[in-house]
Amino acid sequence: MTTTSGATSPAARAAEDFLRSFHDRNPGFQSAGVEKALTRDGRTSHAVLAAHVPGARRVLDLGRADGALLELLAGQGAGVLAGIDLSEGELALARRRPSLADADLRQGRAQELPFADNSFDAVVSHMALMLMSDPEQVTAEAARVLAPGGTPALAVGGGAVPGEGADLFLTPAVPYFRAAPPERGLPRLGDRRTRGREGLDALLSPLGFTALSWRTVVIGMDGTPSEVWSALTSTYYDMEVLDEERTADLRAAFLDRAAALTGSDGQLPCGMRVNVAAARWEP
Ligand SMILES: C[S@@+](CC[C@H](N)C(=O)[O-])C[C@H]1O[C@@H](n2cnc3c(N)ncnc32)[C@H](O)[C@@H]1O
């Protein structure tokens, strides 16, 4: 949350410190997971998002991490690439990508973009806007840097597919996360409005964004129960609050529940929903 004087609130600072530290310690973890989780038609959620900005030449990625999405956009013809992220560790990985050699990659906050007005045809953000505090400031900054007619394209988490692996994991996991002692607790991340169509519309329409589209895709994280456990536990930041003993207890509870749903081929179905929104900036 940014106050009217522009200062960052203690809650927002705590959330950003956590995210910065987590991604500095685990750079590249998110895009590695994205590569493995495909839609039914065989695409990653990065590819689904990139398809919402066809022909965009100048593209900015908010919460760019290691630059995997920007690399994809370079491959579909974007020639001017920029990205911002809190984490220096992620930035270092992004800088190693040859396709991003000329990209303008910055360490910083999406709430305070170091880019000129009207300088992009598209602003994309994959699984990052939903973690950001003060989304009004982020969307206002997106509007400022987008050229008229430009597109924001946003992917946000839509939750677990009911009755599958992620759902089986979350049911026992949430009480474990909530029971964490305060000194291990996770700061509150993001603003719920960014996760739903109505909330996003309420953030975007007053700024002159029109024609909000909304689509839900399911990405598959199927695998053996142990593989699904690994994939899920590297996806949820909340795992940071559990010590070794509680992690082992939760793993046992998950594997126990998973056994009933695992097929004769040893595979546990595990779908996660991703919501993809796009709009037009028409000031
Ligand atoms: C879940 S990861 C997604 C990374 C990447 N977009 C992807 O999908 O592969 C979220 C990223 O957003 C970044 N992030 C979170 N809040 C941010 C903020 N306020 N400004 C810039 N980056 C932020 C984090 O540092 C992290 O790299």
The ligand as a Gaussian input file, in Angstrom:
#p B3LYP/6-31G(d) Opt

LIG

0 1
 C        5.075000     -15.870000      -8.736000
 S        6.415000     -15.011000      -9.395000
 C        6.005000     -14.933000     -11.143000
 C        7.218000     -14.687000     -11.989000
 C        6.996000     -14.631000     -13.492000
 N        6.054000     -13.595000     -13.884000
 C        6.567000     -15.971000     -14.043000
 O        5.367000     -16.205000     -14.147000
 O        7.416000     -16.798000     -14.352000
 C        6.070000     -13.334000      -8.905000
 C        7.149000     -12.345000      -9.262000
 O        6.636000     -11.021000      -9.065000
 C        7.647000     -10.238000      -8.466000
 N        6.985000      -9.123000      -7.763000
 C        6.091000      -9.218000      -6.749000
 N        5.697000      -7.994000      -6.359000
 C        6.335000      -7.102000      -7.157000
 C        6.339000      -5.684000      -7.255000
 N        5.583000      -4.923000      -6.449000
 N        7.106000      -5.110000      -8.202000
 C        7.874000      -5.860000      -9.020000
 N        7.927000      -7.205000      -8.976000
 C        7.170000      -7.835000      -8.059000
 C        8.371000     -11.214000      -7.551000
 O        9.655000     -10.742000      -7.194000
 C        8.386000     -12.477000      -8.409000
 O        9.517000     -12.559000      -9.224000

